[in-house]
Amino acid sequence: MFGKKFGVVAASAALVSVMLTSCGGAEANNGGTQGQEAAAADSKKSVTLWIFDADPMYQSAAEAAAAETGVELKYEYIQDETYKTKLSVALAANELPDVFQQHAGKSFRTPVLQSKTVAPLNDTLDSTGLGAQFLDNQLVTEEDGNIYSVPSNISTTLVLYYNKKLISELGAAAPATWEDLQSLVKAANDKGVIPIALGGKERWQADLLYDMLVAREDVTAFDKAIKGEAKFTDAPFVEAANKVTTLVESNAFQKGFLGSAYLDAQELFKNDKAVMWVDGSFNFSSLSAAMGDNLGYIAFPKTGAEDALSATIGFQNAEAPYSLFVNNSSANVAEAKEFAIRLSLKLNDEFVRKGLPGYAKSEVKSESQNAELSAYAADISQTVKTQAMWFGLLSADVGQEYRDLTQALYGGQLTAEEFTAQLETLLRTAE
Amino acid sequence: MEKALSNKKIIALFLLPGLIVFLVFYFVPIVMTAYYSLQDWDGINPMAFIGLDNYTKMFTADKSFWQAVWNSLAFLLVGVLIQLPVSFGLALLVSRRMKGRKWFRNIYFFPVVMSTTMVSLLWVKIYDPNIGMLNTLMETLGLGAWTGAWLGDTKTALLSVLIVTTWHYVGYNMLILFAGMQGIPEQYYEAAKLDGATGWKAVRHITFPLLSDVLRICIVLNVIYALKTFESVYVMTNGGPLNSTTVIALKMFQEAFLKQNFGYGSALAVFMVLECLVISWVLNKVLTQEKIEY
């Protein structure tokens, strides 16, 4: 009845015009002007890049990759939560930048691939010889045999950070078991310090903690249940939900944590107001910069039957890693493809430099890092299994429902049994 | 020029660009949104016609929809029953000939010039139960027992957001009402004074009746603003905790752009448009009265 693109733009305008004036920020959408700008540029073609990762190494790596490729870089950092909205609108309206970063997980990757707006990279990977630098299985080949993305991050995982100064003042040590964790929560509360800072407003931090608690009960529980070989009402899920309830009831999280934004909660931890912080390993750099030697790290404690190094929760899986995609409508698609690949390799060098396992060959030598990051690198090499975060394995609508459900558990609206019963109903639809 | 402007065809020609802009950017998107509301569509893949299924889901299966409707109505009621009377009171105060009235007027109006995002972020910090000013102030005043998690508690989150929106927009209504009051000739009050009508009597028999048109505009604006509320809720609570502050506009955004249920999001958008139209129409009917002249 109507042209798809016009329809999407028109409907998006109707839906968004009321409310998104504050969300777009100052970042201009360059998609529509790319053609004119390319024509105006006599010597260098330009490439616009959207990045949600706040680590400054992304910009320096992008500048280096642009210089290598011979393009003019238009780098746009967009705050993470805003990025998700902005990208999904740009995707629906086919107004993407030349190159863009995408979060890990099926719920983020699938819409990008289904939109048919991204270019296959096979030809450039082959013609430049750069494809050979990626390690085995690090480039995802889709069902049609094409490679549409290159990695933009290593496999980051969920870890427990702690504040060394506060823990020392409490006369305690980093928790190794469930009992240690409970004792530390009590000790912190007795001293009027927040035990664990948690950003409950965006919900993801809380659902990752639940994922981790389930993995600590049984590392195979989720895989079995999602395949239909077990149920989400089985003991590991109920026990983990009970542990969430115990943590909430023992005031393990700051007052009003359900209304706390992730960054606000992080500030509590950075500013010596909270003892522990459950977050991704991707934050080592920024937390180290803010807290220096005061930052402590441990693999998440043994809260159930499984050992601490039996499994961790990963922010990506092999099929849906953090990626860089290239817009197939880009005015400079060939340059954009080469730029994206070179950027991916530059970022890999930075990870290797930090002592972390990269996804591609690198001639960069690992520089000495702080002890905590070294400990993490050692732990992750010994960790038996990385369980992809559940949200990343679910479709967008089921994933959001899952997050709503975990918030209801943390908010005390559901008992462990009610929660797992609803979980079983919800995730069974995701099969 | 005058001759040209008396020609209806030329007038129509002048109006045409505006009409085209209106049709393309307002009317067509509304019609298209209504069309999408009848589809099962994620915004990317081919759509499938499902008739009124999205509306059936909205009214019967979506538990948070009715919560969102109620919350939107709470914004409406507070806007009309609390914000407007407070604005009226402030407008009365600043219209009096007293020292510093310009200063007061500017102070009350100041929040209006701040962006909603900025105001919301400011209040998020004020409400923060761990480092926020409000709890600290209450503890200092010996009201420690009354401190709360404000935005993080389902019992207080909606009220907390409502207080902020009232604070933010009270000056806007005040200024409109103040301007209306300035248009009431002073001799009416002087004549009333001779008849013994001062204070509240003068307000009731002179200010209220002569301000009825302005009040009606304020009510309609407040209602439309309340039903369209998005930014403040998005920034302060994102609809949480546990959907306690979800409003229709936010739910529409979440469905369309986070859950990628573009069809269902469109159905919510259609509901919101119809809701605004119906309530505005009813209000216009109810509040319309013959112009009063003394």
Interface residues (C-beta under 8 A of the other chain):
Chain A: M1 F2 G7 V8 A10 A11 A13 A14 L15 V16 V18 M19 L20 T21 S22 C23 K84 T85 S88 V89 L91 A92 P111 Q114 S115 I194 G200 K201 E202 R203 Q254 K255 G256 F257 L258 G259 S260 A261 D264 L268 K273 A396 D397 Q400 E401 D404 Q407 A408 G411 Q413
Chain B: F25 V28 P29 I30 M32 T33 Y35 Y36 D42 G43 I44 N45 S115 T116 T117 V124 D128 P129 N130 I131 G148 A149 W150 L151 G152 D153 T154 A157 K228 F230 E231 Y234 V235 T237 N238 G240 P241 L242 N243 A249 L250 M252 F253 Q254 A256 F257 L258 K259 Q260 N261 F262 G265 S266 A269
